Amino acid sequence: MVSDRPFDALNDAKNKRAILELKNGKQLVGTLRAFDQHINVVLEETEERVNGELTRKLGTVFVRGDTIILISAE
């Protein structure tokens, strides 16, 4: 379902796999568990990818919203 409001879209993505693209060029792929009004995000079972290649497994992470360029839910 497509939403007109960003927070509704993030709520729809909760508990689903999400890809975060960061300002430093890395991607984080994990299960979206929580977010706040600043788009600070908590991901679980997170993997870090650089140029599409898995670089490390991070587990549960907290990502500051001001480092995120894009969020895509699967």
C-alpha positions in Angstrom: 0.0 0.0 0.0 1.3 3.4 -0.9 0.9 6.3 1.5 0.8 10.0 1.0 2.6 10.6 4.4 6.2 9.6 5.1 5.5 8.4 8.6 2.7 6.2 7.4 5.1 4.6 4.8 7.6 4.0 7.6 4.9 2.4 9.8 4.0 0.1 6.9 7.6 -0.9 6.6 8.0 -1.8 10.3 9.0 -5.4 10.9 10.0 -5.8 7.2 13.4 -5.9 5.6 14.7 -2.5 4.7 17.7 -1.0 2.9 19.2 2.2 4.2 21.6 4.1 2.0 23.9 6.3 4.0 25.8 9.5 3.2 29.1 7.6 3.6 28.2 5.4 0.6 27.4 2.3 2.7 24.2 0.4 2.8 22.6 -1.2 5.8 20.1 -4.0 5.3 18.0 -5.3 8.2 14.6 -5.6 9.8 13.1 -2.2 10.6 12.0 -2.3 14.2 11.5 1.4 15.2 12.0 5.0 14.2 11.2 8.5 15.6 10.3 11.9 14.4 14.0 12.6 13.4 14.0 9.4 11.3 16.5 7.8 13.7 16.1 4.1 13.0 16.6 0.8 14.8 17.4 -2.2 12.5 17.8 -5.8 13.7 19.8 -8.6 12.0 21.7 -5.9 10.1 24.3 -6.4 7.4 26.6 -3.7 6.1 27.2 -3.6 2.4 29.7 -1.6 0.3 29.2 -1.6 -3.4 26.7 -4.4 -3.0 29.1 -6.7 -1.2 28.5 -7.9 2.3 31.3 -6.4 4.5 30.1 -7.3 8.0 27.2 -8.4 10.1 26.2 -5.9 12.8 23.2 -7.3 14.6 21.0 -4.6 16.2 21.9 -1.0 15.2 20.7 2.5 15.9 21.2 4.8 12.9 21.0 8.6 13.2 18.4 10.0 10.8 20.8 12.7 9.5 23.1 10.1 8.1 20.4 8.4 6.0 19.8 9.4 2.3 17.2 6.7 1.4 15.1 4.0 3.0 13.6 1.3 0.9 11.4 -1.5 2.3 11.2 -4.9 0.7 
